[in-house]
Amino acid sequence: MSKITVGSIVYVEDREGRVLVQRRSGGALSGYVGLPGGKVKLGEGCVEAGVRELEEETGLKASDARLVGAFSEVSYYKGKLNGHYVLFVIVVDRFEGSFTKDTKEGENLWVKKTQIPSLGRVLPDLYFVLESVKRAPFVEHLVRHLDEENSYVLTTKGEIYPKRD
């Protein structure tokens, strides 16, 4: 793999404090839980891409969306380099539309933040984003390690997500 993928991921919290997550149904991250999102198209703005991806993947239309941060992420799967991403984090404060639970991208779920660890295979950068949106704006570089036993991200500051006891 010799290219960097540029994408937008979308953080949405409803009135009950639940976060919208998606269990991926295809590709290299099949079965993993993360935020909705996808690639930024050539000539498209990062917020525009996040809004588009949210609607395509969930049926929800953002009426108030903003860029809160970005991170570069080098990804390893079972110790082998498998990707490099630059991801923009978009927060949606207001939305409308008909929520679609199941799409070709995966299963969409509204969950309390405390329920996320119980969802099984969770992309570790989700934990980083949950913490980082509280202190936005942010820019960071992550190294992601995925395997069935021990998945985590490491920041340039030496922080590990998910947090360990």
C-alpha positions as CSV (number, residue, x, y, z in Angstrom):
1,M,0.0,0.0,0.0
2,S,1.6,3.2,-1.1
3,K,-1.1,5.8,-0.8
4,I,-2.7,7.7,2.1
5,T,-6.5,7.6,2.4
6,V,-8.2,10.9,3.4
7,G,-11.6,10.6,5.1
8,S,-14.1,12.1,7.5
9,I,-15.6,10.4,10.5
10,V,-18.7,11.7,12.2
11,Y,-19.5,12.1,15.9
12,V,-23.2,12.4,16.7
13,E,-24.7,12.4,20.1
14,D,-28.5,12.4,20.6
15,R,-30.6,14.1,23.3
16,E,-30.2,11.1,25.6
17,G,-26.4,11.3,25.5
18,R,-26.1,8.2,23.2
19,V,-23.4,8.1,20.5
20,L,-24.0,6.9,17.0
21,V,-21.6,4.0,16.1
22,Q,-21.5,1.5,13.2
23,R,-20.4,-2.1,13.2
24,R,-18.7,-2.5,9.8
25,S,-20.0,-5.3,7.5
26,G,-17.4,-5.3,4.8
27,G,-13.8,-4.7,4.0
28,A,-10.7,-4.9,6.1
29,L,-12.5,-3.6,9.2
30,S,-15.5,-6.0,8.9
31,G,-17.0,-6.6,12.4
32,Y,-15.3,-3.7,14.0
33,V,-17.3,-0.9,15.7
34,G,-16.4,2.7,14.9
35,L,-17.9,6.0,13.8
36,P,-19.8,6.5,10.6
37,G,-17.7,8.1,7.8
38,G,-15.8,7.5,4.7
39,K,-13.5,8.9,2.0
40,V,-13.3,12.5,1.0
41,K,-13.9,12.8,-2.7
42,L,-11.6,14.8,-4.9
43,G,-12.6,18.5,-4.6
44,E,-15.0,17.9,-1.7
45,G,-14.6,19.6,1.7
46,C,-14.1,17.5,4.8
47,V,-17.3,18.7,6.5
48,E,-19.3,18.2,3.3
49,A,-17.9,14.7,3.1
50,G,-18.8,13.9,6.7
51,V,-22.4,15.2,6.1
52,R,-22.7,13.2,2.9
53,E,-21.4,10.0,4.5
54,L,-23.7,10.4,7.5
55,E,-26.7,10.6,5.3
56,E,-25.6,7.7,3.0
57,E,-24.8,5.4,5.9
58,T,-27.5,6.3,8.4
59,G,-30.3,8.2,6.7
60,L,-29.7,11.2,9.0
61,K,-29.3,14.7,7.5
62,A,-27.0,17.0,9.4
63,S,-28.3,20.5,9.9
64,D,-25.3,21.7,12.0
65,A,-21.9,20.2,11.4
66,R,-18.4,21.4,12.2
67,L,-14.8,20.3,12.0
68,V,-13.3,19.7,15.5
69,G,-10.1,17.9,14.8
70,A,-7.9,15.7,12.6
71,F,-5.5,12.9,13.0
72,S,-3.1,10.9,10.9
73,E,-3.2,7.2,11.6
74,V,-0.7,4.5,10.6
75,S,-2.4,1.2,10.9
76,Y,-1.0,-2.3,11.6
77,Y,-3.0,-5.5,11.5
78,K,-1.4,-8.5,13.2
79,G,1.9,-6.6,13.2
80,K,1.9,-5.9,9.4
81,L,1.5,-2.3,8.0
82,N,-1.9,-2.2,6.3
83,G,-2.9,1.4,5.9
84,H,-2.2,5.1,6.4
85,Y,-5.1,7.5,6.9
86,V,-5.7,11.2,7.5
87,L,-9.1,11.5,9.1
88,F,-11.1,14.7,9.8
89,V,-13.5,14.5,12.8
90,I,-16.8,16.2,12.2
91,V,-19.3,16.8,15.0
92,V,-22.9,17.0,14.1
93,D,-24.9,19.0,16.7
94,R,-28.3,18.9,15.0
95,F,-29.8,16.3,12.6
96,E,-33.1,15.2,11.1
97,G,-34.3,12.4,8.9
98,S,-35.2,8.7,9.2
99,F,-32.6,6.7,11.0
100,T,-31.6,3.5,9.1
101,K,-30.3,0.7,11.4
102,D,-28.9,-1.6,8.7
103,T,-27.1,-0.5,5.5
104,K,-24.6,-2.0,3.2
105,E,-21.9,-0.4,5.3
106,G,-23.0,-2.0,8.5
107,E,-25.3,-2.0,11.5
108,N,-25.9,1.5,13.0
109,L,-26.4,1.7,16.8
110,W,-27.2,4.4,19.3
111,V,-25.2,3.5,22.5
112,K,-24.2,5.1,25.8
113,K,-20.5,5.7,25.9
114,T,-20.2,3.3,28.9
115,Q,-21.7,0.5,26.7
116,I,-19.0,0.8,24.0
117,P,-16.5,-1.7,25.5
118,S,-19.2,-4.3,25.6
119,L,-19.7,-4.1,21.8
120,G,-16.9,-6.6,21.1
121,R,-14.3,-5.6,18.5
122,V,-14.1,-1.8,18.8
123,L,-11.7,0.3,16.7
124,P,-9.4,1.8,19.3
125,D,-9.4,5.2,17.6
126,L,-13.0,5.5,18.6
127,Y,-11.9,5.8,22.3
128,F,-9.4,8.5,21.2
129,V,-12.1,10.5,19.4
130,L,-14.5,10.2,22.4
131,E,-11.9,11.8,24.6
132,S,-10.6,14.3,22.0
133,V,-14.0,15.9,21.1
134,K,-14.2,17.2,24.7
135,R,-10.9,19.2,24.2
136,A,-11.3,20.2,20.5
137,P,-9.7,21.5,18.5
138,F,-7.1,18.8,18.2
139,V,-4.5,17.5,15.7
140,E,-2.7,14.2,16.5
141,H,-0.8,11.3,14.9
142,L,-1.8,7.8,16.0
143,V,-0.3,4.4,15.4
144,R,-3.1,1.7,15.4
145,H,-2.5,-1.9,16.2
146,L,-5.3,-4.4,15.5
147,D,-5.5,-8.1,16.3
148,E,-8.0,-10.3,17.9
149,E,-6.3,-10.3,21.3
150,N,-5.1,-6.7,21.8
151,S,-6.1,-3.7,19.8
152,Y,-5.0,-0.2,20.7
153,V,-3.8,3.2,19.4
154,L,-0.7,5.0,20.6
155,T,-0.5,8.8,20.4
156,T,2.7,10.9,19.9
157,K,2.3,11.8,23.6
158,G,2.5,8.2,24.6
159,E,-1.2,7.9,25.5
160,I,-2.8,4.5,24.8
161,Y,-6.5,4.1,23.8
162,P,-8.5,2.4,25.1
163,K,-7.2,3.4,28.5
164,R,-5.8,0.6,30.5
165,D,-6.0,0.1,34.2
